[in-house]
């Protein structure tokens, strides 16, 4: 008899108009959408992976009208994007946090030393680098700002979203920005 109490209580609250608001849910992506497969190297620490995965989920939310992002740690499954560690010496005009190559697939290399030394979030660096992998170039005061700037947004802004749509030859406005508070 006791198992009916939660059901009765929720029905009562719903009938009285006092039911708690449902949690926001990101619009589902269709399983019929093409998969964008991203290999994340197992050489990353768990905390680093958490930031990388968060950035990929955010891009998945932004790209939900066109593709679904699938993350794998099996190299043989990766046909489109590869994320791994790299290291570069600081240059005269600044440090290099990550490099994205658009040749021979998409290779994203992130520099653990540069990211940790500058106390940066893996999520933000990966958001920026994955923007390059999708076709966005550097643009001031956007996610794609060249270099570290407190003025650059920590989300996928409208300008970056439109630039990715243009690079992919998708209709403008179909890559969804996440800066409006609609984060996944």
C-alpha positions in Angstrom: 0.0 0.0 0.0 2.9 2.4 0.8 4.1 2.3 -2.8 1.0 4.2 -3.9 1.8 7.2 -1.7 4.4 8.9 -4.0 2.1 8.5 -7.0 -0.9 9.8 -5.1 1.1 12.8 -3.8 2.4 13.7 -7.3 -1.1 13.4 -8.8 -2.5 15.6 -6.0 0.3 18.3 -6.5 -0.3 18.2 -10.2 -4.1 18.6 -9.8 -3.5 21.6 -7.4 -1.2 23.2 -9.9 1.8 22.9 -7.5 3.8 20.2 -9.3 7.4 21.1 -9.7 8.4 22.4 -13.1 10.0 19.7 -15.2 13.8 20.0 -15.7 14.8 21.5 -19.0 15.8 19.0 -21.6 17.9 19.6 -24.7 16.0 18.8 -27.9 16.7 15.2 -28.9 18.8 14.6 -31.9 17.4 12.2 -34.4 19.2 8.8 -34.7 18.8 9.2 -38.5 21.2 12.2 -38.4 24.8 11.4 -39.6 27.2 10.6 -36.8 30.3 12.8 -36.3 32.7 10.5 -34.6 35.4 12.0 -32.3 38.2 9.9 -30.9 39.6 11.2 -27.6 42.9 9.7 -26.7 43.1 7.6 -23.5 46.3 9.5 -22.6 44.2 12.3 -21.1 43.6 12.4 -17.4 39.9 11.9 -16.2 39.6 15.6 -15.3 40.9 16.6 -18.7 38.5 14.3 -20.4 35.6 15.7 -18.4 36.4 19.2 -19.9 36.8 17.8 -23.4 33.6 15.8 -23.2 31.7 18.8 -21.9 32.9 20.9 -24.9 31.9 18.1 -27.3 28.4 17.9 -25.6 28.0 21.6 -26.0 29.0 21.4 -29.7 26.6 18.5 -30.0 23.8 20.7 -28.7 24.7 23.5 -31.1 24.9 21.1 -34.1 21.8 19.1 -33.2 20.0 20.1 -36.5 22.7 18.5 -38.6 24.7 15.8 -36.9 25.0 13.9 -33.7 28.4 13.8 -32.0 29.6 10.3 -31.0 32.7 10.1 -28.7 34.9 7.1 -28.7 38.2 6.0 -27.1 38.8 3.3 -29.6 41.1 4.7 -32.3 39.8 2.3 -35.0 36.3 3.8 -34.6 37.5 7.4 -35.4 36.9 8.4 -38.9 36.6 12.1 -38.6 38.1 13.8 -35.6 41.1 12.8 -33.4 41.9 14.6 -30.1 45.3 14.0 -28.5 48.1 15.6 -26.5 50.8 17.7 -28.0 53.4 20.2 -26.8 54.9 23.3 -28.3 57.5 25.8 -26.9 56.2 29.3 -26.2 56.6 31.6 -29.1 57.6 35.3 -29.0 54.0 36.5 -29.4 52.5 34.0 -26.9 51.8 30.4 -26.0 50.1 27.7 -28.0 47.3 25.9 -26.2 46.2 23.7 -29.0 46.6 23.2 -32.7 43.9 22.0 -35.2 44.9 20.5 -38.5 42.2 20.3 -41.2 44.4 18.1 -43.5 43.8 14.3 -43.6 40.8 14.4 -41.4 40.7 16.6 -38.3 43.5 16.4 -35.8 43.2 18.4 -32.6 46.2 18.5 -30.3 46.1 20.1 -26.9 49.1 21.2 -24.8 48.6 20.0 -21.2 51.5 22.1 -19.9 50.3 25.3 -21.5 46.7 24.8 -20.4 47.6 24.0 -16.8 50.3 26.6 -16.5 47.8 29.3 -17.5 45.1 27.9 -15.3 42.7 27.5 -18.2 39.7 25.2 -18.5 40.0 22.3 -20.9 36.4 22.8 -21.9 37.0 26.3 -23.2 40.2 25.4 -25.1 38.4 22.4 -26.7 35.3 24.5 -27.6 37.7 26.9 -29.4 39.8 24.1 -31.1 36.7 22.1 -32.2 35.4 25.4 -33.7 38.5 25.4 -35.9 37.9 21.7 -36.8 34.4 22.6 -37.9 35.7 25.4 -40.2 35.7 28.6 -38.1 38.7 30.9 -38.2 39.9 33.4 -35.6 37.6 36.3 -35.0 37.9 38.9 -32.3 35.6 39.0 -29.3 34.1 35.6 -30.1 34.8 32.1 -28.9 37.3 32.0 -31.8 39.3 35.0 -30.4 43.0 34.5 -31.2 44.7 34.0 -27.8 43.5 34.2 -24.2 41.1 37.1 -23.6 38.7 37.7 -20.7 36.4 39.4 -23.3 36.0 36.2 -25.4 32.8 34.3 -24.5 33.0 31.0 -22.8 30.3 29.5 -25.0 29.3 29.1 -28.7 28.3 32.6 -29.7 26.1 33.5 -32.7 29.0 34.7 -34.9 30.9 31.4 -34.4 27.7 29.4 -35.0 27.1 31.2 -38.2 30.7 30.8 -39.4 30.5 27.1 -38.8 27.2 26.9 -40.7 28.8 28.8 -43.6 31.9 26.6 -43.6 29.7 23.5 -43.7 27.3 25.0 -46.3 24.4 24.8 -43.9 21.6 27.4 -43.7 22.5 30.4 -41.5 20.8 30.1 -38.1 20.8 26.3 -38.1 23.8 26.0 -35.8 22.5 27.0 -32.4 24.6 29.3 -30.1 24.8 28.3 -26.5 25.6 31.8 -25.1 21.9 32.6 -24.5 21.8 30.5 -21.4 20.5 27.5 -23.3 23.6 25.4 -22.4 23.1 21.6 -22.5 
